[in-house]
Amino acid sequence: MKKGIVSIWEYPNEPLKIHILKGEDWEGFDEIVEYLIKSLNVIVYESVDGPDARRWILKQNNIIFEFIHSDGFGNYLLAPTKESEIIIKNIANNIDNNYNSDPCFLRH
């Protein structure tokens, strides 16, 4: 039985958020970003790292989305626009599928 590692949070009048339930720490953030860059042609557009949070603006196919880490919440994708919702849903699906097929994916 496959177990999903993403949780989609959709609320009216709020940006779509997809929480990644594995690799929820800083190392997991780095591992996920590296995977996005190498495997899904994502570009880091801007990155901000603070003492207990990170907010990176990423780009795929010229569409901007965010990847955020919060010590209290973990790692999640955020879609600031409707067009970026499709991108982060595809990324989440890809991450979920890779986790289920690769025993080393997100297991630092």
C-alpha positions in Angstrom: 0.0 0.0 0.0 1.4 3.4 -1.0 1.4 6.2 1.6 1.2 9.8 0.4 3.7 12.3 1.7 1.9 15.5 0.6 -1.1 17.2 2.1 -3.0 19.7 -0.1 -4.5 22.6 1.8 -7.2 24.5 -0.3 -9.2 27.2 1.3 -11.4 29.8 -0.3 -9.7 33.2 -1.0 -6.3 31.9 0.1 -3.3 30.7 -1.9 -3.0 26.9 -2.4 -0.5 25.3 0.0 0.9 21.8 -0.3 2.7 20.5 2.8 5.4 17.9 2.3 5.2 15.5 5.2 8.7 14.0 4.9 12.0 15.9 5.1 10.3 18.6 7.1 13.6 20.1 8.4 16.3 22.3 6.9 18.1 19.3 5.4 14.9 18.1 3.9 14.3 21.6 2.4 17.7 21.4 0.8 17.2 17.9 -0.5 13.8 18.9 -2.0 15.2 22.0 -3.7 18.1 20.0 -5.1 15.6 17.5 -6.5 13.4 20.2 -8.0 16.5 21.8 -9.7 18.0 18.6 -11.0 14.9 16.6 -11.9 12.1 19.1 -12.7 14.1 22.1 -14.2 13.1 24.5 -11.5 15.2 27.7 -11.1 15.9 29.5 -7.9 14.7 33.0 -8.5 15.2 34.4 -5.0 16.1 32.9 -1.6 15.7 34.3 1.9 17.0 32.3 4.9 16.3 33.4 8.5 17.0 31.9 11.8 13.9 29.7 11.9 12.4 30.1 8.5 13.2 30.0 4.8 11.3 31.5 1.8 12.5 30.7 -1.7 10.9 32.0 -4.8 11.2 29.3 -7.5 10.4 29.3 -11.2 9.3 26.5 -13.6 8.3 27.3 -17.1 8.4 31.0 -16.3 5.8 30.5 -13.6 6.7 31.6 -10.1 5.8 29.7 -6.9 7.2 29.6 -3.4 8.9 26.9 -1.3 8.8 27.8 2.4 10.2 26.3 5.6 9.0 27.1 9.0 10.5 25.4 12.1 7.0 25.1 13.5 5.3 23.9 10.4 7.8 22.2 8.1 8.2 22.5 4.4 5.4 23.5 2.0 4.8 24.7 -1.6 2.7 27.9 -2.0 1.0 29.0 -5.2 0.7 32.8 -5.3 -1.3 32.7 -8.5 -3.9 30.4 -10.2 -1.4 29.4 -12.9 1.1 28.4 -10.3 -1.4 26.0 -8.6 -1.0 23.6 -11.6 2.8 23.7 -11.2 2.8 23.0 -7.5 0.2 20.2 -7.8 2.4 18.6 -10.5 5.5 19.0 -8.3 3.7 17.5 -5.3 2.5 14.5 -7.4 6.0 14.0 -8.7 7.5 14.1 -5.1 4.8 11.7 -3.9 5.5 9.2 -6.7 9.2 9.4 -6.2 8.9 8.8 -2.5 6.9 5.7 -3.1 9.2 4.3 -5.8 12.7 5.2 -4.4 13.6 4.0 -0.9 16.3 6.7 -0.5 14.1 9.7 -1.5 13.7 12.1 1.4 15.2 9.8 4.0 18.2 11.8 5.1 
